[in-house]
Amino acid sequence: MNKYVFTILILLLTFNLNAQQEQSRDSIKVGLVLSGGGAKGFAHIGVLKVIDSLGIKVDYIAGTSMGAIIGSLYASGYSGKQLDSIFKSQNFDDIISDNLPRAAKTFYERDNSEKYAVTLPFENFKVKLPSALSRGQNVFNLLSKLTLHVSEIDDFEQLPIPFFCIATNIETGAEVVLNKGNLARAITASGAFPSLFQPVIIDDQILIDGGVVNNYPIDELRAKGMDVIIGVDVQDGLSTREELTTAPDILLQINNYRTINDMKKKITKTNIYIKPDIKDFTVVSFSEGRKIIKSGEFASKEKINELNALPKRKDFRELHTDSFSRDSITINSISFKGNTRYTRAYILGKLKFKTNTTLSYDDFSRGINNLVATNNFETFQYELHKTKNEEGFDLEATLKENDIKTYLRLGVHYDDLYKSAALVNLTKKRFLFDNDVASLDIILGDNVRYNFEYFIDKGFYWSIGLKSRFNQFHKNVSAQLFLDNNQQTINGVNKLDVELQDQTNQIYFQTLFRKDFAFSIGGEHKRLKIKSETVIDNVDDDELIFENTDYLSVFGALKFDTYSNKYFPKRGVYFNGDFHLYAHASNFNKEFSQFSIAKADIGYAFSLNDKLAINIQSQGGFKIGADTTSSLNFALGGYGNNFINNFISFYGYDYVSIIGNSFVKGTISVDYELYKKHHLIASANFANVDDDIFEDSEWITAPDYSGYAIGYAFETFLGPIEAKWSWSPEVNKSIWFFNVGFWF
């Protein structure tokens, strides 16, 4: 009997001791410190995945730079697995470079980004370089979306896991602990790597990357009452002389002297020190994210016994409502601070949404990007606060207007029509009014040209524009554009060597409707001069002038463009319709009679996978009224963009080869991206071109003209570099087309 009593007493004592040990273990406070390290910080995600798999309870998180970004998201409720999925789905090249989606830009800013190779701020005859390569707007937009579910929390102690991060006051060099305010803004400041991202202003302090002063804030975390600290160190080691090849390499090495020396002491203060093997990666190895995450998992598993001894959570940890997948958002009110030159109507016109609006989060992001793309604002930081007693949010935005008004822009180009060209542009914003812009292109080379534009942007209201353009080229082209069939037969001329000069001046009004459609109406003056040195009808003059006429017309245009890329679209829809009524011509064109020209171009691009995209296009046009002015008829042939008048690209034929006062054309292009920015493109186009083809069924008959092309293109900062071989079965002749740089 005594034996049984003794056994029971031993069991009770053991159970009580285990319970006390378990209770003692649960009372241990565990802190997690995550260092900065740029792309190497992806290793933090691998560590967090292992921590989650073990069910470890984390009581406080501290981080710097990338450690602050990942640490804050984990603190706000995301699991390591969710963070893995989120970060693997991002295009970090676009995020870091602040590359805005094309569809989010205004038509004006799209033209700028697709024409100029270099843009330099220019004031008082001096080039003013920006404070950083990127404004960090895309970073802030992403972090704002990811932290929307905790947007009402101003004290980071109140997050699901308490959190703070470190930034640096650039004016004083002092360390700044960020533990209150807007979470997205705080972690953007902590990660504002000098010269890469613009500083962030918080409480009138100009803040940059916290890694400058404290890249591993273990002492500050220990002061929060932590008993055990897990530390993840993804900092760089010192580089060898062979690795120090650039100025950024040397600057990073100088900064690393201090952080590496600091870490010698901080490692001894870390209870569980995790150092992933990431020496083969750099701070910008964002494309290697998967491998870096794996290195974090591997390094933490080496510490699995120590980690497993830590207290465990009592619940499953993962966000139930994932703000990253949010479909829509309701904006009840909008307020702006910091705008002095630009009106509320102008800003709302660029955002393309108003108060009391429910819109998709993608449309919300596009609106923000559209405003930023104007380059009229250095920063656009915002907070979304839940509206009291209502569904939705109040948008509170703080803007910093850009003081730079003048830009010098440069570009180069070569093609088979205009030949070599160098572009110099001077752009002046706030030229006469706060919301206007004036731009002058001077194009030097084989064919000197110019293009002047002035635009008063009124946002949602009718905007006003002026354009003046001079264009010329010298080419052997079809005589049918200038001579009727009778004249060609008499003179036996099929082709003429001509010099064409075109000056076009427009005044127009433009408005946006349904957010993405631009509708314009206006008046136009065109001076068209075409001459040739070819001798015709025994004329002894040195040159024969076919056209020297001033035309007056009114026009209307409708444009819609969501192509992801002008030159290599992978998705999107394009529409451009134009109607001109030519009402008057000067005396040179003695047989002039009123006529109209209508034309439209529509395209649809889609992707079958990440590599393969298809673009289907259809074009058509016709003349209404007298056919006494053949020089403005449609002329197909050649390859190019930004053609003037009614010249249309057509593979298989040289420039200005197929002439008619009406046409229909279809094109299909298959674009296979061999590897990033390298494209193999196969195209086919078909057309019916003649006079008055829409008066009978000729426009829907089998095509009279066809052409095929295969080419290679490479995207560069100058623009696309392309070589295309084309062939047409009708003429049984091949033609090569070459292009270097953006078209202008």
HELIX and SHEET records of a PDB file:
HELIX    1   1 ASN A    2  ASP A   26  1                                  25    
HELIX    2   2 GLY A   38  PHE A   42  5                                   5    
HELIX    3   3 ALA A   43  LEU A   54  1                                  12    
HELIX    4   4 MET A   66  ALA A   75  1                                  10    
HELIX    5   5 GLY A   80  LYS A   88  1                                   9    
HELIX    6   6 PHE A   92  SER A   97  1                                   6    
HELIX    7   7 ARG A  102  ALA A  104  5                                   3    
HELIX    8   8 PHE A  107  SER A  113  1                                   7    
HELIX    9   9 GLN A  137  LEU A  146  1                                  10    
HELIX   10  10 LEU A  148  VAL A  150  5                                   3    
HELIX   11  11 PHE A  156  GLN A  158  5                                   3    
HELIX   12  12 LEU A  183  SER A  190  1                                   8    
HELIX   13  13 GLY A  210  VAL A  212  5                                   3    
HELIX   14  14 ILE A  218  ARG A  222  1                                   5    
HELIX   15  15 ALA A  247  THR A  268  1                                  22    
HELIX   16  16 PHE A  286  GLU A  288  5                                   3    
HELIX   17  17 GLY A  289  LYS A  301  1                                  13    
HELIX   18  18 ILE A  304  ASN A  308  1                                   5    
HELIX   19  19 SER A  323  SER A  325  5                                   3    
HELIX   20  20 ARG A  344  LEU A  351  1                                   8    
HELIX   21  21 TYR A  361  VAL A  372  1                                  12    
HELIX   22  22 ALA A  479  LEU A  481  5                                   3    
HELIX   23  23 ASN A  485  ASN A  491  1                                   7    
HELIX   24  24 SER A  630  LEU A  632  5                                   3    
HELIX   25  25 ILE A  693  GLU A  695  5                                   3    
HELIX   26  26 GLU A  698  ILE A  700  5                                   3    
SHEET    1   A 6 GLU A 175  LEU A 178  0                                        
SHEET    2   A 6 PHE A 163  ASN A 169 -1                                        
SHEET    3   A 6 TYR A  60  THR A  64  1                                        
SHEET    4   A 6 VAL A  30  LEU A  34  1                                        
SHEET    5   A 6 VAL A 228  VAL A 232  1                                        
SHEET    6   A 6 ILE A 272  ILE A 274  1                                        
SHEET    1   B18 LYS A 126  VAL A 127  0                                        
SHEET    2   B18 VAL A 118  GLU A 123 -1                                        
SHEET    3   B18 THR A 406  ASP A 415 -1                                        
SHEET    4   B18 LYS A 419  LYS A 429 -1                                        
SHEET    5   B18 ASP A 436  GLY A 445 -1                                        
SHEET    6   B18 ARG A 449  ILE A 456 -1                                        
SHEET    7   B18 SER A 463  SER A 478 -1                                        
SHEET    8   B18 LYS A 495  PHE A 513 -1                                        
SHEET    9   B18 PHE A 517  SER A 532 -1                                        
SHEET   10   B18 LEU A 544  ASP A 561 -1                                        
SHEET   11   B18 GLY A 572  ALA A 585 -1                                        
SHEET   12   B18 PHE A 595  SER A 607 -1                                        
SHEET   13   B18 LEU A 612  GLY A 625 -1                                        
SHEET   14   B18 SER A 662  TYR A 675 -1                                        
SHEET   15   B18 HIS A 678  ASP A 690 -1                                        
SHEET   16   B18 TYR A 705  THR A 716 -1                                        
SHEET   17   B18 GLY A 719  SER A 728 -1                                        
SHEET   18   B18 LYS A 733  VAL A 740 -1                                        
SHEET    1   C 4 GLU A 175  LEU A 178  0                                        
SHEET    2   C 4 PHE A 163  ASN A 169 -1                                        
SHEET    3   C 4 GLN A 205  ASP A 209 -1                                        
SHEET    4   C 4 VAL A 200  ILE A 202 -1                                        
SHEET    1   D 4 THR A 357  SER A 360  0                                        
SHEET    2   D 4 SER A 328  LYS A 337 -1                                        
SHEET    3   D 4 PHE A 393  GLU A 401  1                                        
SHEET    4   D 4 PHE A 377  LYS A 386 -1                                        
SHEET    1   E 3 PHE A 647  ILE A 648  0                                        
SHEET    2   E 3 PHE A 634  LEU A 636  1                                        
SHEET    3   E 3 ILE A 658  GLY A 660 -1                                        
END                                                                             
